[in-house]
Amino acid sequence: MENNKKETTIIAIDEELDNYSFRNEPEKQLAMAILLNAISDYEKDKGWNAKTAKAYFLNSGEGYVFSFRSICSLLDIDYKKVLERVQELSA
């Protein structure tokens, strides 16, 4: 049952992010790739990558160009909504 919840959450995140197309915007493609990689690492819920991903999502800083909030801002995505969905992965 727990696995189904994770899959549903991942699908919901993917569907939300699928609405974004950045064919002619390589900086946004890179930002999206970073975000999706962090979500994948967070989902694993073990090891160094998962711990780093959790810290990445919980860091409130925007001063770094590749911070979670900066990427969400660049992609015009509500970081609170993404964070809420991502946290469902480990619930």
Rosetta blueprint (number, residue, H / E / L):
1 M L
2 E H
3 N H
4 N H
5 K H
6 K H
7 E H
8 T H
9 T H
10 I H
11 I H
12 A H
13 I H
14 D H
15 E H
16 E H
17 L H
18 D H
19 N L
20 Y L
21 S L
22 F L
23 R L
24 N L
25 E L
26 P H
27 E H
28 K H
29 Q H
30 L H
31 A H
32 M H
33 A H
34 I H
35 L H
36 L H
37 N H
38 A H
39 I H
40 S H
41 D H
42 Y H
43 E H
44 K H
45 D L
46 K L
47 G H
48 W H
49 N H
50 A H
51 K H
52 T H
53 A H
54 K H
55 A H
56 Y H
57 F H
58 L H
59 N L
60 S L
61 G L
62 E L
63 G L
64 Y L
65 V L
66 F L
67 S L
68 F H
69 R H
70 S H
71 I H
72 C H
73 S H
74 L H
75 L H
76 D L
77 I L
78 D L
79 Y H
80 K H
81 K H
82 V H
83 L H
84 E H
85 R H
86 V H
87 Q H
88 E H
89 L L
90 S L
91 A L
